Structure formats: C-alpha cells, structure tokens
Amino acid sequence: MTTTHQPPYPPPEPPHGHRSGYGNGHGADGGHEHLHGAGDGPGHVTGPPGGHGHSHGPAAPVSKHLRKVIAAILVPFTAAVLVGLVVMWPGGAPGHKRSGVGFDRQTQQATVTQVVSVSCKSVNASGGSSIGDPSAAGGSSPQQANGTCKKATVRVDTGKDKGRTFTEIVQPDQPRQLHEGEKVVAAYEPSAPRDLQYSVADVNRRFPMALLAGIFALAVVVVGRLRGVMALVALAVSFLILNFFILPAILQGSNPLLVAVIGSSAIMLIALYMCHGLSARTSVAVLGTLISLVLIGFLGSLFIGWAALTGNTDDNTGLIHGLYPSIDMSGLLLAGVIIGSLGVLDDVTVTQTSAVWELHEANPSTGWRGLYRAGIRIGRDHIASVVNTLVLAYAGAALPLLLLFSIAQSSVGTVANSELVAEEIVRTLVGSIGLVASVPVTTLLAALVVSADRPGPGTATPRSMAAAGSAPAPARTGKGRRRKH
C-alpha cells in the first residue's frame, strides 16, 4: 500500500489491490499512471514514475515558460563568458630568463646513492657553509662545529648531465636529513663553479602525492558513483582553465580581476552543470553563485583599495613583481579572493536550491513565502558552519605567521594592522560576507522560481503525481483520478 508522509494527501486504500510506490507506473486497466512513492518526510521526496520512492536525483522538469525565462538570463551570460575566453585567451605564458631564485631555478631529478658520516670540522661546517646550495644547508651553531655531519653522494637522473654525481654536506641541526636511496630534487645553477652547480633543493614527493590523489579519486568514485566521476572531470577542467587561461593571462598583463571573473564564471558553469545536470534547479544555483561573486568582487575591490593592501607581502609575490612588474599585485590579491570563494559558494548555493526544491516537492501547495522561510531556516545552520570553516581554513594557513606574532608578544591591534594579517582578514571577511549573502539570495530565487512554475497541460507536476497515485476515483477533492494517456 502506497503511503505518503506529507499532508495534505491522505493515504487511502488503492482501488485495485496492493499498490506500491516501486511499481512500473502502469495501472491495472492498462493506462499510464503517475505514482507517488513512499517518502521519509521533508527532504525525501518521490521519484519519477517507475522509480524508487526515495530520490535525490534531478528535480521534475519545469514548464517551458520557466525554462525560457531562465535561458533568457543565462544564455547571454554564458555567451559573454565564451567571448571573454576567446578574446583574452593568452596562448601560453610569456617566456623569461630564469632568475635562479626560489621556484625560478632549474631543477633535475636525482637519487642519493651513498651517505657517510664525517667530522663537521673536517668539511668546514662550523661557519655554516656546505658543499652545494648554502640555503639548503642552513645555519650551524658553534656547538655543532665538532659534531658529526653527513656527506651524501647524489646522482643526477635527468637532463643533459644524467649520471653525474655531486656531494652534499648535511649538518646535524639541519631539518632535512638525507638517506641512501632517497629520491630528491636537485637545483642547477649553470653560472656557478662546476663543483657547486648542483645542490639538493628538496625531497621528491611525487609518489606519495600521486598515491594520495589516487585514494581520493577512488573514494569519490566509490561513494559518488557517476556523480563522483563527473565531479572529478569537472575538477580536471577547473585545473585546465586555471593553468591554461587564468595564470597565463595574468602573466601576459591582462587585468587580474577581469581574468578572475571570466575564469571563475567558466569554472562555475562547467562544474555545476556537469555535476548536477542541465536543469532549472542548477540554473538557479548558478544565478545565486553569480550574484554572490559580484558582491565579493565589489567588496573586495573597495576594501583592498581602502586598506591600501599592495598584495606584495612575501618572497613569492616579491619575485613575481620583480619578474613581471606590469602585474597589478593588488588586483592579483582580489582575483585570489574571488577564486578562493568560488568553491564554497558552489556548495552553499546548490544546497539551498536543492532544499527549496525538495520542500516544494514535499508540499506543492506551499507558496514562495513559506518556501523561503523554511529554506532560510536550513540556511542559517549552513551559514554558521561554513563561516567557521572558512575562518579556520585561513587561520590554519597563516598559523606560522600567527606564531611569530605570538612570540613577539604583539597586541591584537598591531597584528591585525600588519599587511600580512590584514590581507587574510580582508580575504576572510569579504568571502564570508559573500557566503552569508548567498543563502538568502539563492533561497529567494529558488522559492520564486519553483512557485512561479506554470506547467503545461501535459506536464506532470508533483501535485498531480501525488494525487494520481494516492486517491481512487472519485476522490473527495476531485483530484484523485488516474491520468490516462
């Protein structure tokens, strides 16, 4: 016997024996029926005819009228994004002469073939120098002058000097200790003396990183199934847009804010529609995300300029500014705020849109005001968790910096006023304001859209589906007859 848990549809006895919400959708008299499967209350609603009672898949198709309204907004926006991609496509990052500093060094893969213990005094380690890159060796205290150091022989595995070996002195107090057989990254400086051209720059972490990525992908596919596969494809597309459009376009001298807006819009459209399907529900989430991104861009531009944040606060940004002086570093900071907020915005807008759609499916008689009030109650819980997550994520990334301020016993005002921390504060607060605003905006859009739906005469609505599957003919309300085609 088919039952529903949502009023106002009572669960009368079906007229032709036992009927289940898991049926094939055909009545006893051969006519096609719209069945209303069993639900679990709000949030667990019926699926399409012939489907299971519990469905979290795509919502029922909306009317042709509503599809036209949504298309009238999103089609020009999508066309503008495509035009922007074509016009601003960089065609690759510009070439430059390597500086030999930081990430701009030439590197090769190498292997530690032998490690022996030697006296630090015998290799002149007391002054803090070592064979190879001095920055790799680090400093050494006077107490370590008579200690035991390690002398590593390293073989170059790639490049024109494949098979060549060099030595690296590892001091006892150095954080990175080398081990025989370990894979490392060797920095190469062609202008240095031959014995000092190669030095160990870092450990080769490719295998553990690749293994972790494989475990992540497997977990997403096992749990998410087809949705998980589509999410991974969307993630790959996002990285392609980032690497082949956003980064090269900024390096070519394009406005970082404009590049970030176009790139983020392309990522948003591809990721949302690929993961959640081409539907009115997804389109509403796209609109909510777009409005929130506009708000974040406006507030970010206003407060970054007002607070006089330059975006040039550490060695990496200083190196970028030195190599490409034409790049607007404050614009780059704003672009980072927009791109960083996009991922969390997608989650919020999709969740709120789905919540309103499911509430409407559960009780189609609810007006837009009722749907908005119910949806915003869900959104308040979402706001609290998302904002806390965002703040803690930024705090975790800046934890070493916060420790330095704690060691210096600086006041809260002094810490917040420093540009390094002020950047993170502006980034966090602007992104959080956009996230908070996305909840009422998306909820209102979803409530208005789903309530304004005008189904055509042949469209199966949740109301007609529920009435057809739960009430015999004649019904008390006159809505219980089966719909035959």
N, C-alpha and C positions, 0 to 999 in steps of 0.2 A: 504494500500500500504506500502510495507516494504521499509524503508529508512535507510541509514547509514550516519553518520556524519564524517566518516573518509575517506579521499582520499586514494588511487586513485580509489575507486569503485563508479561509478556513480549510481544513483538510478533510473534505467529505469522502465517502467511500466511492471508488471508481465504479462506473456502471457495468463494466464487462470483466468481472473477475479481478484477480490480483494484478495491479499495475505497478511498475517500478520506474523510478527516475533513470534507471540504467537501461531502458528499453531501446528499441531500434527506431522509435519515432513514428511508427505506423499503427493506426487504430485497428480495432477488430473488424471494422467494416471496410477495410482497405484504404480509407482516406488517410492522408498525411496529417499527423498531429504535431503540435508543439508541446513538448513535455517539460514540466518544471521539476527537476530532480531535487533530491533532499539536500538541505543546506545545514550549515552549522551556526546560523545566526549571522550578524553583521560581519562582513569581511569574507564569508564563504558563500558564494552565490552559485546560481545554476550555470551550467554549461550549455552549449548548443544542442539541438536535437540529436539524439544518438550518442551523446557524450555522457561523462560521469557527472554526478551531482556536484562535486567539488571541483571548481575550475578557477584557476588563476591565470588563464591564458588571455588572449586578446578579447576586448570587450565586443559586444554585439555591434554590428555595423550601424553607423548613424545614417541619417537621411541624406539624400542627395543635396538638399538645400544647405545643410550644415557643412557638408564637405566642400561646397562651393565657397562658403564664407571663409573657412579655414584656408582653403587654397588661395583665395584672393589675397591673403596676408603673407603666407609662407612662400608661395611661388616667386613673387618679386624679390623677397629676401634671399631665397636660395640662388636666384639668378644673379643678384648683386654680389653674393659671395663668390660664385663661379667667375664672374667678370673680374673681381678683385684678385682672385688667384691667378688668372691668366695675365692680367696687366702687371702685377707685382712679382710674378714668378722670377726668381733670381737667376736660375740656370747654373747654380753651383756657387760655392763660397769663393771669394777672391783669393788669389794666391799672395803670399808674402814671404819675405826672407825670414827664416827661423831666428828667433832671438836667443835660443839656448837656455831660456829661463823657465822654470816651472813646467807646465804642461806643453810648452812650446819646444821642448827638447826632442832630439831624435832618439828613438829607443829601439832596442832589439830584444828578442827573447834569448834567455841564457839559462845555463844549468850550473849549479855548484858541484864541482867534481871532487873536491878534497877540502877538508878543514883540519888544520893542525893548530896546536896550542904553542904560543910563542910569548916571550917576555915583552911586555909593553915598552920597557926601556930600550930594548934592542931595536925596535921599529920606530923609535922617536915618537911614541904616542903620548908622552907626557904633556906636550904642547897642544894636544887636541887635534893634531893632523892625522891623516891616514892616507894610504895609497888609494887613489880613485877620487871620488867626489867628496870634498870636505864636508858638504852639507849632509851627506849620507852618514858620515862617521859620527857627527855630533861632538859635543864637548867632552872633556875628561877632567875630572878633579885631580889635584896633586896627589891625593891618596892612591889614585889608580896608576901612578907613574911606574911603580914597581910591581904592578899586578900582572895577571896573565891575560893576554889578548888572544884572539883567534885570527889566523891567517887563512883566508879562503881562496881557493883557485876556482875561477869561474870561466866556463866555456861559452862562447857566443854561438848560438844555434841558428840564427837567421841573418840575412843581409850579406853584403859583399865580403865581410870578414868572418864568415861562418867557419867555425873550427878554431878560431883564435882564442887564446886564453889570457886572462889578466888576474891580478891578485887584489883582494880587498881585505883591509885590516878592520876587524870588529873589536871595539873596546868593550870592557866588562860592563860599563854602565850604559851601553847603547841599547835603546829599546828593541831594535831589530837584530836578532841573532840569527846567523846563517847556519844551515845544516847540510851535510853531504847529501846530494841527490835532489836538493830543493830547486824548484823552478823559480827563476827571478826575472825581473825586467832590468836590462842594462841601459843606462843613458850613454849616449855617444856625443862627444864634442870634437869635431874634426880639427879645430884650430889649436887644440891642446897638444903638448908633447905626447909622443906615441905611447909612453908608459902610462899616461894619465888620460887617454882618450875615452876609456870605458870605465864606468863605475856602476855599482848596484844602486838602482833608484828605488826599486820596490819589489815586493813579492808577487809572483804570478798567481792570481786568484781565479783564473778563468774556469778551471774545472769545478771548484765548489760553487761558484756563482752560476754556472750553467746547470749544475745538478739541482740547485735550489730553484732555479727558474723552471726546470722540468717538473719538479714536485709540485710547484704552484700550478702549472698548466694542467697537470694530471688531476689535481684536486678540483680545479674549476670545471673540468670536463666531466669528471665522475659525478659531482654534485649537481652541476648546472645542466649537464647533457647538451642538447642543441643550443640552448641559451648560453651555456658556458663556452661552447665553440665560437658562437657569434661574438661573445664578449672578447675572446682572445683575438679574433680577427679585427674587431674594432680597435683593440689596444695596439695591434701592429700598425693599423692605418694611422692612428694618432701619432705614433713614433715616426712614421714616414713623413707626415705633414710637418712635425716638429723639426726633423733633420733635413728635409729637402726644401722646405719653404720658410718656416719661421726663422730659424737660425741663419741660413744664408742670406735671406732678405735683409735682416738686421745688419749683418756684416757688410752688405752692399751699400748701406747708408740709408735704407728706407726708414720711414718713421716707425719706431718700435711699437707705439700704441696702435697705429693703423694695422701693422702686420699682426699684432697680437689679436686684435678684434677679428680680422678676416680669418686667421688661422684657427682661433678658438671657435668661431662660428662653423667653420668646415668640420672641425673635430666633433662639435656638438651635434650637427646634423647627421653625420655618418654614424657616430656611436649610438645615439638614441634610436634612430630608425633601424639600424642594423640589429640592435639588441632587443628592441621592444616592438618592432613591426611598424609598417606604414599604416597608421590608424589615427583617428581623431584624438584618442587618448594621448598618444605620443606627441601629436602636434601641439596639444595644449601644454604638455611638459616643455616642448621646445620654446613656445612663446613665453612661458614663465621664466625659463632659463635666460632667454634673450633680454627680457626686461630687467632681470636682476644683474646681468652682466653690464648693461648700460648704466645702471645705478652705481655699480662698483667702479666702473671706469670714470664716471663723473666725480664721485667722492675721492677716489684715488688721485686723480689729476689735481683736484682742489687742494687736498691736504699735503700732498707731496710738494707742491709748489709753495704752499703757505708755510710749511715747516722747513723749507729750504733744504730738502734732502737731495743730495747730489747723486746718490747711487754708487759712488766710488769710495768704498769704505774698507776694502781689504786688498790683499795681494792680487787676487784673481781679477777683481774689477779694475785694479790699477794697471795690470798687464794688458787687459782688453783695451783700456783707454789709451795706453801707450802704443799699442799696435794699430788701433783704429780710432784716431782722435775724433773722427767725424760722428761716431756713435753718440747719441744722446743718452747718457747714463741714467738720468732721472726718468727718461722715457722707458729705458730698459727695466728699471725698477717697477714702473707702473705695469708694463707688459707682464712681468713676473707675477704681480698681484692678480691680474685677470686670469692668466693661465692657471695659477695655483688654485683659484677659487672655482674653476670650472668643474673639476671632478666632484667636489662635494655638492655643488649646485645641482648637478645631474641627479644625484641620489635624492635630494630633497624634493625636487620638482616631480620626478617620476613617482615617488612615494605618495605625495599629496594628491596628484592626479588620479592615481590608482585607487586611493582611499575614497575619493569623492565618487568615482565611477562605481565602485563596489557598493557604496551606500545607496546610490541610486538604483542599482540592480536589486538590492535587498528590499527597498521600498520605493517603487517608482512614483508613488503619489506625493513624495516629499518635494516641496518647492525649493527654489535655489537658496532661499534664506536658511531653510532647515539644513540643506546640504552643506552650506558654508559654515554654519555653527557647529555641526558635527565634525566636519573636516578640520576646522581650526582647533578643535579640542585635541585631535590627533597630532596636529602640527605643533602644538605647544610642547608636547613631550619631545618631539623631534628637535625643536629649537634648542631645548636645554642640553640634549646630548651632543648635538652637532657643534654648538658653540664651544662647549667644554673640550670636545675632541680637537677642534681647530687650535684653540689656545694652547693646549698641552702639546700638540704637534710642533708648533713654533717654539715653545719653551724647551722642548727636548732637543730641537736642532740647535738652539742657542745656549745649551747648558754649559759648555766650556767657558763661553763668554760671561755668563752669569756667575760662574765660579770665580773668575778673575775679579769681577766687581765685589764679590763677597770677601775675597782675600784682602782687597784694598780697603774694605770697610767703608765703601761709598754709601751715601744716603740714597734713598729711593729716588728722590728728585734728580740727583746727579746722574744716576744710572739711566733713568728714563730720558734725560736730556741729551745724552750722548747719541751721536748719529747712528752708531751700530745698533743700539737698542731701539732708538726711535723708529728706525726703518721697520723693525719687526713689530713694534706696537702699531704703527700705521697699517702695515700689511695685515695684521691680525684683526684689527678693529674694522677696517674697511671691508675685508672679506666677510667678517661676522655680520656686519650691517646688511650686506647683500644677501647673506643666507637667511637672516631673520625676515627681511622683506620678501624673500621668495615664497615664504609659507603663505601669508595672506593673499599675495598676488596670484600665485598659482591656484590656490584653493578657490578664490573668487572666479577666476577664469574657468576652471573646471566646472564649478557649480552653474555658472551662467550658460556654458556650452551644453552641458548634458541636460539642463532644464529647457533650453530653447530648441531642442531637437524636434523636428517636425517629420515624423515618419510618413512615408508614402503609403498608399492603400495596400501594397503588397509586402510591406516591411514588418518583420516580426519583432515586436518590442518586448521588453521584459514583462510588461503588464499583460499583453496578450498571450505570451508564452505561459505565464503563471496561471492565468485564468483558464486557458485551454486544457492544461494538464491537471487541474485540481478541482474542477467543478463539473458535475454532469449537466446535461441539458434536460429540461430547462433549469437554470440556476436562479437563485433568489435575486441576484443583481443583474441578470440578463447578459452576463459576460462569460458564462461558463461553457458555452457551446464549443465543440471542436471546430477548428478551422480546416475545412477540406479544400484541396486544390485539384 
